[in-house]
Amino acid sequence: MATRELETIARRFIAHAHFARQQALVLGEMTRIAPIKANNWDNGWNVQGGNQYSKIWFAQGSIYPVYLKDEGKQFIDPHSGQKGIIFNAAGAAKTGHGGFVANRLILGHQHMPQLERQLILGSGGRWRICNPQKDLKHCY
């Protein structure tokens, strides 16, 4: 059950990030996926667009018992310290100051700490889910 919960949240996050990117491409405006509150992905996230990200297309609430481990960079903008992924009108993942984002989120499970999934965004915009217990050489 814990593995299924972990995989579900991983796939949901990637699906929401794909949606945000797709909206940026279709609408020709910046969109983002960002934590709902307290700069903490564990509280869930919003997919937003429009002027100053005023439109919230949908949100994911708390992901408990899944959580984000501190080891990943968690898509933190180095200038502002804010977490999130911004997609420009060309669909590229950028920071708030225009730098490219290639990063990862590392998911864990409260009830089975040995379980882990890494959500990796490559420089070409491709997402992958990595299980370090099986795919160690592909996770790094």
C-alpha positions in Angstrom: 0.0 0.0 0.0 2.8 2.4 0.8 4.5 1.8 -2.5 1.2 2.5 -4.3 0.7 5.7 -2.4 4.2 6.9 -3.2 3.8 6.0 -6.9 0.4 7.7 -7.1 1.8 11.0 -5.7 4.8 10.8 -7.9 2.7 10.3 -11.1 0.2 13.0 -10.0 2.9 15.6 -9.5 4.4 14.9 -12.9 0.9 14.9 -14.5 0.2 18.3 -12.9 3.6 19.6 -14.1 2.9 18.4 -17.6 -0.5 20.2 -17.5 1.2 23.5 -16.3 3.7 23.2 -19.2 1.0 22.5 -21.7 -1.0 25.5 -20.5 2.1 27.7 -21.0 2.5 26.4 -24.5 -1.2 26.7 -25.5 -1.9 30.1 -23.9 1.5 31.6 -24.6 1.9 32.8 -21.0 3.9 31.8 -18.0 2.4 29.2 -15.7 3.7 27.6 -12.6 3.3 24.7 -10.2 4.2 25.8 -6.6 3.5 24.8 -3.0 0.2 25.9 -1.7 1.6 27.5 1.5 4.6 27.8 3.7 6.9 27.1 0.8 6.4 23.4 1.6 5.5 20.8 -1.0 4.0 18.5 1.7 1.1 20.9 2.1 0.2 20.3 -1.6 0.6 22.4 -4.7 -1.3 24.7 -7.1 -1.1 24.9 -10.8 -1.5 28.5 -11.7 -1.4 30.9 -14.6 -2.6 34.3 -15.8 -1.5 37.7 -14.6 0.6 37.3 -11.5 -0.6 33.7 -11.4 -4.1 34.8 -10.5 -5.8 31.8 -12.0 -5.7 28.6 -10.1 -6.6 25.7 -12.4 -6.4 23.1 -9.7 -4.7 22.1 -6.5 -3.4 19.0 -4.8 -3.9 19.1 -1.0 -1.8 17.5 1.7 0.1 14.4 0.4 0.4 12.7 3.9 1.6 10.0 4.5 4.0 10.8 1.6 6.4 13.6 2.2 9.3 15.3 0.6 12.8 14.5 1.9 15.2 17.4 2.5 17.9 15.9 0.3 16.5 17.2 -2.9 16.8 20.8 -4.1 13.0 20.9 -4.3 13.0 23.4 -7.2 14.1 26.3 -5.0 14.8 29.6 -6.9 18.3 30.5 -5.8 17.5 34.2 -5.9 14.1 34.3 -4.0 14.3 31.1 -2.0 10.8 30.2 -3.2 9.9 26.7 -4.3 8.1 26.1 -7.6 8.6 25.5 -11.3 7.7 28.3 -13.8 7.1 27.3 -17.4 7.6 30.1 -19.9 5.5 30.5 -23.1 7.9 28.2 -25.0 7.4 25.5 -22.3 10.8 25.7 -20.8 11.1 25.3 -17.0 12.7 28.4 -15.5 13.4 30.1 -12.2 11.8 33.4 -11.4 14.9 35.1 -12.7 15.0 33.2 -16.0 17.6 30.5 -15.1 17.0 27.0 -16.3 15.6 24.4 -13.8 16.9 20.9 -13.8 16.2 19.4 -10.5 14.6 16.7 -8.4 12.0 16.0 -5.7 12.7 13.1 -3.4 9.5 11.5 -2.0 9.5 9.3 1.2 6.7 7.6 3.1 6.0 8.1 6.8 5.2 4.5 7.5 8.0 3.0 5.5 11.1 5.3 5.6 13.2 2.9 3.4 10.9 3.6 0.4 11.9 6.5 -1.8 11.0 7.8 -5.3 12.9 10.6 -7.0 11.1 12.8 -9.5 13.8 14.1 -11.9 13.3 16.9 -14.4 16.1 16.7 -17.0 17.5 19.6 -19.0 15.4 18.7 -22.0 12.2 18.9 -20.0 11.7 15.1 -19.6 10.5 13.8 -16.3 11.3 10.4 -14.9 10.6 8.6 -11.7 13.5 6.8 -10.2 13.5 4.1 -7.5 17.0 4.2 -6.0 16.6 0.6 -4.6 16.4 -0.7 -8.2 17.8 2.1 -10.5 20.7 3.5 -8.5 22.9 4.2 -11.5 20.0 6.1 -13.3 19.1 8.2 -10.3 22.2 10.3 -10.3 
